[in-house]
Amino acid sequence: MRQRDRELTTDSDPHGLLFGPSDEDPLFDDDVPTGNLPRVTRVTRGESRAQGGRHAKRRNRRVFGIVAAMVVVVLVAATWLVVLPIYHYLIPPDYSGSGTGTVSVTVRTDDGAADIGTTLHDSGVVASVRAFTAAAAANAKSTSIQPGTYRLKKHMSADQALTLLLDPASREHNEVVVTEGATSMDVLKRLTAAPCNANSSASALCGPGLDKAAAQRALTNIKAIGLPTDYQVNGNAPTSVEGFLFPATYFFPDNTDPADALLQMVTKFTDQARTTNFTASAKALHLTPYQELVIASIAQSEARYPDDFPKVARVILNRLAAHKPLQIDATSRYGAQLEGLNPSKIDYARFDSPYNTYLHDGLTPTPISNPGAEAMDGAAHPAAGNWIYYVNGDKDGHLFFTNSETAFVKAVERCKTNNWGCG
């Protein structure tokens, strides 16, 4: 065998020397020319590997693209679900500038910053409740915001909205101020007074402008008002709302039902009576709660200073125990007001009225005013003393108390001489 043939045989089948040529080996196929035989070389196998590598790289790039897209989706979702809420929590949405247009908002009694912020947000004034509460927390004056209606603008910054709420010029003065000693007739005037504005005089009587006829009907509809049930007269409900309209500052929008307005005042009285045990204290004084309220109303009308309230209450109790008429001018004055008379034109000692305590023994049929917390406390805790008289003891209105008729007469003369308010 020639060397070349030996090399060809060895290259094509190294095992051919042992097992003989394969019938399928193209090198021994008579139909295939030996001069054009295909050869598998290392170069061909390398190209195959390179081609496989290119396919793998393309597959890797596709996988990377898919993974990258998924990462982007996750990041967007995380931003939406986590980052943005945190951002809005740390920096709440807020408008900029002083806003546009005009909108009226109502701040109610006992509203806190969150309540006011909710009202402003719902009215389109501020962008978020938290923006306003943050502005309020940063301004110590925010605690002085008063109940009432305010003229603001829409889409205001929270700081600008707070500034207007603290500006008296922005406020529509339609609150009802029930002062200590005010009567139900005084309350009626305040409920029906027109709202004031920044141009109104300081002495103007302001209110929500409720319908006068409706307010008058509400004052006499005792069942609708809902007086506390433990205040009765001979087992029956009182015939008057007098005494139950607790002194405070109230805000009522111009469309408020007068009965609802009065109910708020009565509720305030009930809360005060409950927290101070006013009703329970009557039993220790051998009085009904309603009688105690009558005494508180008289003390409120007669005394100017809190220190005198419990002393006036003691004088009333002492005179009742001694079966002496009270002889208090304030009761006759109230009776004259009920009848539409000028109190300065009547003779208190002769005026024919169930409220004339010169002519009638005992307490008046109803309270004669709406007492405040201090007068109620004075009636619930009368001072210890044997006084049965009192009169103005100085120009400021401090009362002089005594159990001596002689000392009382001298004190009255001194009061008249010095023009201290004795008729």
Secondary structure, DSSP 4 states (H G I P E B T S, - for coil): --HHHHHHHHHH-TTHHHH---TT-GGG-TTS-GGG-----HHHHHHHHHHHHHHHHHHHHHHHHHHHHHHHHHHHHHIIIIIHHHHHHHS-----SS-EEEEEEEE-TT--HHHHHHHHHHTTSSS-HHHHHHHHHT-GGGGGPPSEEEEEEES--HHHHHHHHT-GGGEEB-EEEE-TT--HHHHHHHHHSPPB-TTS-TT--------HHHHHHHHH-HHHHT--TT--BTTB--S--TT-S--EEEE--TT--HHHHHHHHHHHHHHHHHHTTHHHHHHHTT--HHHHHHHHHHHHHH-SSGGGHHHHHHHHHHHHHTT-----HHHHHHHHHHTT--GGGS-TTT--STT-TTTS-SS-SS-SS---HHHHHHHHSPPP----EEEE-STT--EEEES-HHHHHHHHHHHHHTTSS--
